[in-house]
Amino acid sequence: MNPARRLLVPTTLICALLVALALAATASAEIRVGEKTAAPDPSIAPEADVIAAHAEYDSVTGAVVFQITTAEAPRPLNAKGEANESQMLAGLFNPRNCIATVIGSAAYPLLALRTEYAEGARTFWELSETPESTPKAPDTEGPATKVSAGVTTTLSMAAPKAANQGFSCALVGVYDPSEPAEAKLLAFPIAVPPPPAPPAETPKTSPPAQSVAPAAPAPAALSIARSKPLKLKEGKWKTVKVKVTNTGGSASAPGTLRLKAPKGVTVKPEAPRLPALPVGGSWTVSTQVRLTAKAKMKSTIALTAAGGGITARGSLVLKRQDGGIDHE
């Protein structure tokens, strides 16, 4: 089945996330991840055409992170200079079949996030336990976090109410009011990444000249790529990308990249999540920084990548510009 399904889109967020009937489920302490890609669809506006999606769900804390990539970057204004009314949707649920969605049948409990393309639009999430508990307004649970970096939008939230819900499937899409009858959706399963395969045993020789135990694999190790100093003007948000690599001999556990900002520097989000990384695997974290009037001419953000008991440290230097003049 084509992973990108084009379905009729109702006017409410819950009806937009169309899925199979739910199974009763409980969740153990774990982090579930999943991702999906799709070819561009020329019949859909590029900024509403979802071509890749990544989802993470922490069943202990209720933290959820979606990274959604469109063919072109979302714009807050349309071609007429008016507010862009397109909406980006993302949800988690637990159906019988994650890919075979069924129109009109929703899985409960259902976690949904919504954000508008319009400039300054807030992002909301909601958790519906049953059809009867579906909120009348999509903002009843409060704001979530949205970070835009080019064609990729990151939606995240965390709440104890979303913990231990047994979510096993993710669904993302964009509703474009200029094409009110259609939308492109990506549905994909989320699961705990499999543990690394154990090392193969060395076959015994007969008779053995000497018994030698196989060498144990080296542990995982995280490394933060060195970043060039970043020049900023006071009050202006700027996107920062930090690359984290597993340089060890075993897969790393999921964790976080914490950015500790000095006085006068604002960072959001301050602790984006890191997925489990295979040996040699890398993950690029996108976040935003801004200088306030209290910022020094040169500020340093401390970077700490941690997961599964291993830690890596780095730093990011910010240089303040006043009127286009760089003060060393």
C-alpha positions in Angstrom: 0.0 0.0 0.0 1.2 3.5 -0.8 2.4 5.1 2.5 1.1 8.4 1.4 -2.7 8.2 1.4 -4.9 10.9 0.1 -8.1 11.0 2.1 -11.1 13.2 2.6 -10.3 15.7 5.4 -13.1 16.7 7.9 -13.2 20.1 9.5 -12.0 19.0 13.0 -8.6 17.7 14.0 -9.8 14.4 15.5 -11.7 13.5 12.3 -8.7 14.4 10.3 -6.7 11.6 12.0 -8.5 8.6 10.4 -7.4 5.2 11.8 -8.6 1.7 12.5 -10.5 0.5 15.6 -8.4 0.6 18.8 -7.1 -2.3 20.8 -7.0 -2.0 24.6 -3.3 -1.6 25.5 -1.0 -0.7 28.3 2.6 0.6 28.0 5.8 -0.2 29.8 8.6 2.2 30.5 10.2 2.7 27.0 10.8 5.1 24.2 9.1 4.3 20.9 10.3 5.7 17.5 9.3 5.4 13.9 9.7 7.3 10.6 8.3 7.3 7.0 9.2 8.9 3.7 7.1 9.5 0.6 7.7 10.8 -3.0 6.6 14.4 -3.7 3.1 14.7 -5.1 2.9 17.4 -7.9 -0.9 17.7 -7.4 -0.5 19.1 -3.9 0.9 22.5 -3.0 4.6 21.9 -2.1 4.4 23.5 1.3 1.5 21.1 2.2 3.1 18.0 0.7 4.6 15.9 3.5 7.5 13.9 2.2 9.1 12.7 5.5 8.1 12.3 9.1 9.8 11.1 12.3 8.0 10.4 15.7 9.2 9.7 19.2 7.1 8.8 22.3 8.4 8.4 25.8 5.8 6.3 27.7 7.2 7.3 31.1 7.1 11.1 30.9 4.4 11.4 28.1 6.9 13.4 26.0 6.2 13.4 22.2 8.3 14.8 19.4 7.3 15.0 15.7 9.7 16.1 12.9 7.7 16.8 9.7 9.3 17.6 6.4 7.4 19.2 3.5 8.5 19.6 -0.1 8.9 23.4 0.5 9.2 25.4 3.7 5.8 26.5 5.3 5.1 30.1 4.7 3.1 32.3 7.2 1.5 34.3 4.3 -0.1 33.1 1.1 0.5 34.4 -2.4 -2.0 37.2 -1.7 -0.2 38.4 1.4 -2.9 37.0 3.6 -2.5 34.7 6.6 -1.8 31.1 5.5 -4.6 29.0 7.0 -3.0 25.6 6.3 -2.8 23.4 9.4 -0.2 20.8 10.2 -1.6 17.7 12.0 0.2 15.0 14.0 -1.2 12.2 16.2 -0.5 9.0 18.1 -2.9 6.1 18.6 -3.1 2.3 18.9 -5.0 0.7 16.0 -5.3 -2.9 14.8 -3.5 -2.0 11.6 -1.3 1.1 11.5 -1.2 1.4 7.7 -4.7 0.4 6.7 -6.6 3.4 8.0 -10.4 3.3 7.8 -12.5 6.4 7.2 -14.8 7.3 10.0 -13.3 5.0 12.7 -11.0 6.6 15.3 -8.7 4.9 17.8 -8.9 5.9 21.4 -7.0 7.0 23.4 -5.8 9.5 20.7 -3.1 12.2 21.2 -3.2 15.0 18.6 -1.1 18.1 17.9 -2.2 20.9 15.6 -0.4 24.1 14.4 -1.3 26.7 11.8 1.1 28.1 9.2 0.0 31.7 9.9 2.6 33.8 11.6 2.3 33.8 15.4 -0.2 30.9 15.4 0.1 28.8 18.6 0.4 25.0 18.7 -2.0 22.9 20.7 -2.4 19.3 21.8 -5.3 17.2 23.1 -5.8 13.7 24.5 -9.1 12.0 24.0 -9.8 8.9 26.0 -13.1 8.0 24.3 -15.3 9.5 21.5 -17.5 11.0 24.2 -14.4 12.7 25.8 -13.3 14.4 22.5 -12.7 18.1 23.3 -15.0 20.6 21.6 -12.1 22.9 21.0 -8.6 21.8 19.9 -6.8 24.0 22.5 -8.3 22.5 25.7 -5.0 20.8 26.7 -2.8 23.9 26.2 0.1 24.9 24.0 2.9 22.7 22.7 6.2 23.7 21.2 6.9 24.4 17.5 10.4 25.0 16.0 10.7 25.6 12.2 14.0 25.1 10.4 13.5 25.4 6.6 11.4 22.5 5.3 11.4 20.7 8.6 8.9 21.5 11.4 9.4 20.1 14.9 6.3 19.7 17.2 6.8 18.6 20.8 5.0 18.4 24.1 5.2 16.6 27.4 2.5 15.9 30.0 1.9 13.1 32.6 -1.6 12.7 31.1 0.0 11.4 27.9 2.1 8.7 29.7 1.4 5.0 29.6 -1.1 5.1 26.8 0.2 2.3 24.7 0.5 4.3 21.5 1.9 2.1 18.6 1.2 4.2 15.5 1.8 7.8 14.2 -0.1 9.8 11.6 0.9 13.2 10.2 -0.4 15.4 7.4 -1.3 18.9 6.3 -4.7 20.3 5.6 -4.5 22.9 2.8 -7.7 25.1 2.6 -6.9 25.8 -1.1 -7.5 22.1 -1.7 -10.3 21.5 0.8 -11.3 18.0 -0.6 -7.9 16.3 -0.2 -4.9 15.9 2.0 -1.8 13.8 2.1 -1.2 11.7 5.2 1.7 9.5 6.3 0.9 6.6 8.7 3.7 4.5 10.2 4.3 2.3 13.3 6.4 3.4 16.3 8.3 0.8 18.4 11.2 0.4 20.7 14.4 0.1 18.6 15.8 -3.4 18.7 18.9 -4.0 20.8 22.3 -4.4 19.1 23.0 -7.9 17.9 25.3 -9.9 20.2 28.8 -10.6 18.9 29.2 -13.9 17.0 30.8 -16.6 19.0 34.2 -17.8 17.9 33.9 -21.5 16.8 36.0 -23.9 18.8 38.8 -25.9 17.2 39.5 -29.5 18.0 41.7 -29.8 19.8 42.1 -26.1 20.8 45.6 -24.9 21.1 44.5 -22.1 23.4 41.2 -20.9 24.7 40.7 -17.3 23.9 37.6 -15.5 24.9 36.0 -13.3 22.2 36.6 -9.6 22.7 33.6 -7.7 24.0 32.4 -4.8 21.8 33.4 -1.3 22.8 30.7 0.7 24.6 28.8 3.5 22.9 30.4 7.0 23.0 28.8 10.3 22.0 30.6 13.1 20.3 29.4 16.7 19.6 30.6 18.3 16.4 32.5 21.5 16.8 30.5 24.5 15.6 31.7 27.8 14.2 31.0 31.0 16.3 27.5 32.3 15.5 26.9 36.0 14.9 23.6 37.4 16.1 21.8 40.7 16.5 19.9 41.5 19.7 16.3 40.3 19.7 16.6 38.2 16.5 15.9 34.4 16.6 18.4 32.3 14.7 18.3 28.5 14.0 21.3 26.5 15.3 22.1 23.0 14.2 24.2 20.7 16.4 25.4 17.3 15.1 25.8 14.4 17.6 27.6 11.2 16.5 28.0 7.8 18.1 31.7 7.1 17.9 31.7 4.0 20.1 31.4 0.3 19.3 27.8 -0.2 20.4 24.5 1.5 19.8 23.7 4.4 22.1 20.5 4.7 24.1 17.9 7.5 23.5 18.8 10.7 25.4 18.8 14.5 25.2 21.0 17.3 24.1 20.9 20.0 26.8 21.8 23.6 25.9 22.7 25.7 29.0 22.6 29.3 28.1 24.3 32.1 30.0 22.7 35.3 31.1 21.1 37.3 28.3 20.7 34.3 26.0 17.4 32.5 25.3 17.3 29.0 23.8 14.3 26.9 22.7 13.9 24.0 23.1 16.5 23.8 25.9 16.7 19.9 25.9 15.7 18.4 22.5 15.6 14.6 22.4 18.3 12.3 20.9 17.1 9.0 19.4 19.1 5.8 19.8 22.1 5.9 17.4 23.7 2.9 15.7 27.5 2.6 15.6 28.8 5.5 13.5 25.3 7.0 13.3 24.6 10.8 13.6 21.7 13.0 14.5 21.4 16.7 13.8 19.4 18.7 16.4 17.8 22.0 15.4 17.1 24.6 18.0 16.7 28.4 18.1 18.7 31.0 20.0 18.2 34.8 20.7 20.2 37.5 22.4 18.6 39.9 24.8 19.8 43.3 26.0 21.6 41.7 28.9 23.8 39.5 26.6 27.5 40.1 26.6 29.4 40.7 23.4 30.6 37.1 23.5 28.5 34.4 25.1 29.1 30.6 25.3 26.3 28.0 25.4 27.3 24.8 27.1 26.3 21.6 25.2 25.8 18.3 27.0 24.7 15.1 25.1 23.6 12.3 27.4 21.9 9.0 27.1 22.2 5.5 28.7 24.8 6.7 31.2 27.2 8.2 28.6 27.9 11.9 28.3 29.6 14.2 25.8 30.3 17.9 26.2 30.8 20.8 23.7 30.1 24.5 23.4 28.7 27.0 21.0 30.0 30.6 20.9 27.7 33.5 20.2 29.0 36.9 19.0 26.8 39.9 19.4 26.5 42.3 16.4 25.3 45.9 16.9 24.3 47.7 13.7 26.1 45.2 11.6 29.5 45.6 13.4 31.0 42.5 14.8 32.6 43.1 18.2 35.3 40.6 19.0 
